[in-house]
Amino acid sequence: VRQPNRFAGKDITPIINQVERENKVSYDQVQLEAVQAAADSKFMVLTGGPGTGKTTTTLAIIKVFEKLGAKVLLAAPTGRAAKRMAETTGMEARTIHRLLEYKPPEGFQKNEENQLKCDVLILDETSMVDIVLMYNLLKAVPKEAVIVLVGDVDQLPSVGPGNVLRDIIASEIVKVVQLTRIFRQAQGSMIVTNAHRINRGEFPFLKGDKGSDFFFIAEDDPEKMAEQIVALCTRRLPGYYRIDPVDDIQVICPMNRGVVGAYNMNQVLQQALNQATLNIQSGGTRYKLGDKVMQIKNNYEKYVFNGDLGRIKKIDLEDKSVSVSFEGRMIEYDITELDELVLAYATTVHKSQGSEYKVVVAPIATQHYVMLQRNLLYTCVTRAKKVLVLIGSKRAIAMAISNNKISLRNTMLTKRLLE
């Protein structure tokens, strides 16, 4: 890890100047430091919150390596995160499972015996990667390759074991570049401003004027909150922003249980937003034609992954099957496989990790006190691209912000990195 890489010592200033000219950008001191660090180190971490230029910096690193003649591979933990990485870089980005050619039941085809062919591997959304997956990925990377981990260390840790990104940073043996400056185009965004306030333990600015992208609706009663959410999703937001109530709005809840938990909100929103009568029932859920659904486990035969969003396009009652469109790909599910799909008008913060949505509506109630943590609220707020509506009580927001106990996960990774 501490070794320099094979590009180290090269004067990359002319290359950076060329990249700046070609892309009509000007990198600041910290971004230049990040590009230089990537060109010198075997292993580096690039971290920062929303609006701090992680994407721009990652793109700079890619372009510089390409001009050095390096073969660059891009990866992300989820299908949605990989798709987003591909969109922002204009290059192919794959899920870690796809990159490592996962084939059940044998497992990963790419490993220490059959390594990836690359000079540079850039991994995005690293905070979502658990320790087992990271181990399998690192085994498959050639010894001489450069590894760049990109992520936001303050988001929720992975659903699986470990807290990989935090542990690697804490070891202090790898080069870490932290982006903190919020760029001009992001400064006008109250979503970005408030995300950083929450992250610093400060109370967000809740008064959103007409042109704002961050709104707060004060409501303590969960039943009334649920009614307000339905009104927002069916009428108010689609009417004002001219958006599709199902595709463009995502309700994100701290947990599944309770009146404003994801489970109940899905029932309520399905009733409000989908008038279709054709339906099929499985395991206590009624799936209707046109429903928005989420895949909740990796299915390598179908090539759909945990967190992928789709719409039900066909229900065959004779065959007892359902066809779901995922970004235009039609996937058929037998009734026995429907436990892999949940309604997704509403989802939990954990399930929304690595995804972005045009408009986010997020209930935050004191009833969810068990789940109210700073990194949960921070992750929730940073899912919104255009508009965020928080609905709930100021007390619940204060509870979340003051609870910064990051669940200690003893992975021994930091200690082992130091050995």
Buried (B, 14 or more C-beta within 10 A) or exposed (E): EEEEBBBEEEEBEEBBEBBBEEEEEEBBEBBBBBBBBBBBBBBBBBBBBBBBBBBBBBBBBBBBBBBBEBEBBBBBBBBBBBBBBBEBBEBEBBBBBBBBBBEEEEEBEBBEEEBBEBBBBBBBBBBBBBBEBBEBBEBBBEEEBBBBBBBBBBBBBBEBEBBBBBBBBBBEEBBBBBBEBBBEEBEEBBBBBBBBBBBEEEEBEBEBEEEBBBBBBEBBEBEEBBEBBBEBBBEBBBEEBEBEBBEBBBBBBBBBBBBBBBBBBBBBBBEBBBEEEEBBEBEEBEBBBBBBBBBBEBBEEBBBBBBBBBBBBEBEEEEBBBBBEBEEEEBEBEBEBBEBBBBBBBBBBBBBBBBBBBBBBBBBBBBBEEBBBBBBBBBBBBBBBBBBBBBBBBBBBEBBBEBEEBEEBEBEBBEEBEE
